[in-house]
Amino acid sequence: MYGFSMTEKEALILLNRVEGVGPRSLFKIKECFPDVASIFGKSAAEIQEKCSLNPEGVRHILDAPRKVDLQKELDFIRDEKIKVLSLWEEGYPALLKEIYDPPCLLYMKGEYDFALPCVALVGARISTLYGNQTAYRLAFQLASAGLGVVSGLARGIDTHSHLGALAAKGVTVGVMGCGMRYFYPKENRSLGEKMLERGCLLTEFPSEAPPVGIHFPRRNRIISGLSLGVVVVEAARKSGSLITADLALEQGRSVFAVPGQVDSPSAMGTLGLIKEGAKLVQTVEDILEELNLEVKIHRSENSREQPFSENPVLKILTQDPLNVDEISQRVEMKTSQVLRHLFELELKRLVKQLPGKYYVKNSG
């Protein structure tokens, strides 16, 4: 025997620290030993016979109570106010549970209602100004419509997606490719802390798992698995974002792509997706219509109960195109407030967006 008692959750947390025990092995162990902690009192032969695990993996499992500092992990989870969700308990994200190989454990910091429909925005780490602005705008509008925005906390498109959702005072989920003792990239730590006020950080990896390359494809299946659809904003021909799109298709999710310039290397991946049948995205309405989602607009204090004819942004728009910065200056509002007004007016077909993020009053 292992010499001390463990709860079901503690046994799962310990097994998740064992080398060579991934989601499928952990799932198999739970099927073979419903009282998971009891595995540590079994013989190697019995575990191999029941679970069909390789001998080296079985040895690591039986050595774990001795070699893995479970208490250190539990203390970290408690001190950092991390919630651990298991696949077999209430509260685990229902959509994620449907995928082929859902994580058996999720470590969550912050709060998020997984019943809230969400959309993933992903794209290049080395992104263009066009890509960053588009990610920010789409995230802002999705969050304003009452949807959660999921992304991977990476540089570039991911960062601007999270920022757009926060600017709209919406909720956003950052899925990490490492344990929570790390933060990758380091410069996004402050962004991650802001996200805790209106969303959560999520990972399947135990606290000391570093941000190594093999973790990120596993992270990507969670991004797509949590979401109704995945929007690839900008991607080169060989991009990790295309892995997320492939995973989304395997999981039965909708895949969207934002078109870019036909001769731009950063658009080759998204243009390829569109050729293969991904839904082309020009405006947020393309996403909402495809997913058949009811829009709930989050109005700012200034616009609440205000007739659209009195909207300050609508009042200054004519048939002469203005960009967001020019509108902000004329109405003396922050960019985030202007974007919220523009989104509401677009939904009412009162304004029209032109290429280059210019806006005009809709004459039709």
Buried (B, 14 or more C-beta within 10 A) or exposed (E): EBEEEBEBBBBBBBBBBBEEBBBEBBBBBBEBBEEBBBBBEBEEEBBBEBBEBEEEBBBBBBEBBEEBEBEEBBEBBEEEEBBBBBBBEEEBBEBBEEBEEBBBBBBBBBEBEBEEBBBBBBBBBEBBEBBBBBBBBBBBBBBBBBBBBBBBBBBBBBBBBBBBBBBBBBBBBBBBBBBBBBBBBEEBEEBBEBBBEBBBBBBBBBBBBEBEEEBBBBBBBBBBBBBBBBBBBBBBEEBBBBBBBBBBBEBEBBBBBBEBEEEBEBBBBBBBBBEEEBBEBEBBBBBBEBBEBEBEBBEBEEBEEBEEEEBBBBEEBEEEBBEBEBBBEBBEBEBBBBBBBBBBBBBEEBBBBEEEBBBBBBEE
